[in-house]
């Protein structure tokens, strides 16, 4: 792709680094921004700069937050004894959109994947175990994507908390095996949360 401007080429190359954005789409987006009032483009760049520099992660669940605690953890109406374990922040958004879950979350920040060099020590597992040890949690819901890596992560955590008197469940497998949680439709995902099953039962299937 030939560019008449080095500045345009640089902007397109940076935009093309975003997931799902190829060079042609990046060019279309950059040209769209150039057609907008200058103030509009500056608002976008300022918003991106602010979110990159000032965004926090909740000290309790590791979700994205503007403050020390995210709005979910800080909400007195949420059931603090029920924790849903998810891989990614996008999974929190997916489950929240169903309106079916009123507990708290714990974002691991990934899943155990030896092939990718990701072990338990690279995830937010220690802080989850600490919550269980505190005795305030009565149930953990494993809501990892139904992939081999997701199942491995679930089983690892299950083994770590086996000695504690705590209920464990996993979302019902209305989610097709091998699919990522964030791509499930809201009705299926919401029903999977409501119809969760004991985690021990999932080990036998």
N, C-alpha and C positions, 0 to 999 in steps of 0.2 A: 504494500500500500504506500503510494507516494504522497508526501505532504508538502504543501506550499509554505508551511510555517513550522519552524522548529518548536515554537511554543505550543502550537496545536498538537504536534506529534508527541511532545512530552506529556501533555494533558491526557491524550488518548491512551498512551502507554500506561499511565498511572491508573486511569479508569478501568482499563482492561485487566488489571490485577484482581478486581473484585470477582467473587465466585459467580459463574454463570454469565459473565460479561465477556464477549469476544471483541475483537478489534472493530468490527463494523458497528456493533451495538454501542461500543464506547465512543466511536466517532459521532454517532447519532446523538448520544447524550451530551457530549461536549458542544456540538453545534447547537443543540437546543438551549443549552445554558448561555451560549453567546447571543442567542436571539432574545433572551429575557432581559429585562431591565438590570442594569449593573447591580443595583441594591439587592435584587433577588438572589443573584449568584453569590454575593458577599454574605447574605444571610445563611446560605447553605454551607459555605466554607467556614463561617464562624461557628455554626452549630456542630459541624464535624470536629473542629478544633476544640471546642468546649467539651464535647462528650469524650474525646480522647484524653484530655488533660484532667478533667474533673470527675469522671465517673468513678464510683466506688464499687466494691463488692461487699455484700452483707457479711458481717463478721460471724453470723450464726449459720446461714444456709449457703453462702457463697453466690447468691443471686446478684444480678446487677442492681445497684441502688444509688440513690442520690445522697443517702445518709449512712451512718454506721450500721443501722438495721434497715432492711428493706421494708416496704409497706406491708408485705404479707406477714413477716415475722413480728412486726410492730402492731399488728391488728389484734386487739383484745378479743375479737369475735372468732378468731381462728382457734381450732382445737390443737393445742400445743403438745398433746400427748400422742398425736398421730403424725408420722413423718413419711412423706413420699420421696423415695430415692430416685433421682433422675440423672441422666448423663450430662445434659447440657441445658443452658439457660433457655434455649428454644423449646425444650420439652416442658419447662414450667409454663411458658406462654401457651403451648398447645393444650395442656391440661386445664389451665385457668380458663381458657376460652369455652370449655365444656360446661363450666359452672357446677360441676358434680363433686368437687373436692373442697372441703373446708378445713383441712389440716394445714401443716407446714410442709416445706420441701427441704431437701438437702441435695445440692448440686455437686456431683463428683468431679465434674470438669473433664470427663472422658470415661473410657472403659479400659479394663485390663486387656492388653494386646501384645503378647511377647513378640509377635512378628514385627510390630512397629516400635519395639523397645519401650513399651509403656507398662510399668509394673504398679503394684498397689501403692508404693511410696510416691508415685507421681500424681496420685489422685487425692481428693479431699475425704479420705476414709478415716484417718485418725480422729478428726473432729466429730465425725459421725459416731464412732465408738465411744468417744467421751460423753456424748449426749445420752447414749444408752446406759453408760455407767452411772450417770447422774440420777437415774431412776425416775425421771419425769416422763419418759417415753413408754407407752404401752403397746404400740404397734408400729412396725416398719412395713411400708408397702414398696416392694421392688417394682419399679416402673421403667426398667431399662428396655431398650429396643430388643425384640426377640431374635437376636443374632447369637452366634457362638461366643463372641466377645462379651455381649451383654449377659448371657447366662453364666459365663465364667466369673464375671464381676459379682453377680448376684450370689453365687455359691461361695465365693471368697468371703464376702461380708457376712453371709449366713454362718459360716464356720467361726468367724470372729466373735459373734454375739450369742453363740449357742448356749453358753453357760449362764446367760442372763434370762430372767423370767419375763420374756417379751414375745408378743405375738408377731409372726411374720406372715405376710401374704404377698401375692404377686398379681398383677393385673391379668384378667381373663384373656385368653388367647384368641380374642376376636381380631387381634392384630395379626396379620399374616406373618409366619416365621420368616425371618430374614429382612423384614421391612424396618425402616427407621420410624421411631415414634412420631416425630414431628410431621410426617406426611400422612398420618392416619386422619380420617375424617372425624369431626367433632362428636357425632353420635356414637360411632364405634368406640372411640377413645373414652368417652364419658361412661358408656356401658361397661367397658373393661375395668374402669376404676370402681364402679358400683358393685360389679359381679366378681370382684377379686376373690382369689382362692388361697388357702393356706400354702405357704411356700413349700412345705414338705411334700404336699401333694404334687406339685409341679416337678419335683425331682423324680417321681415315679413314672411320669408320662413320657 
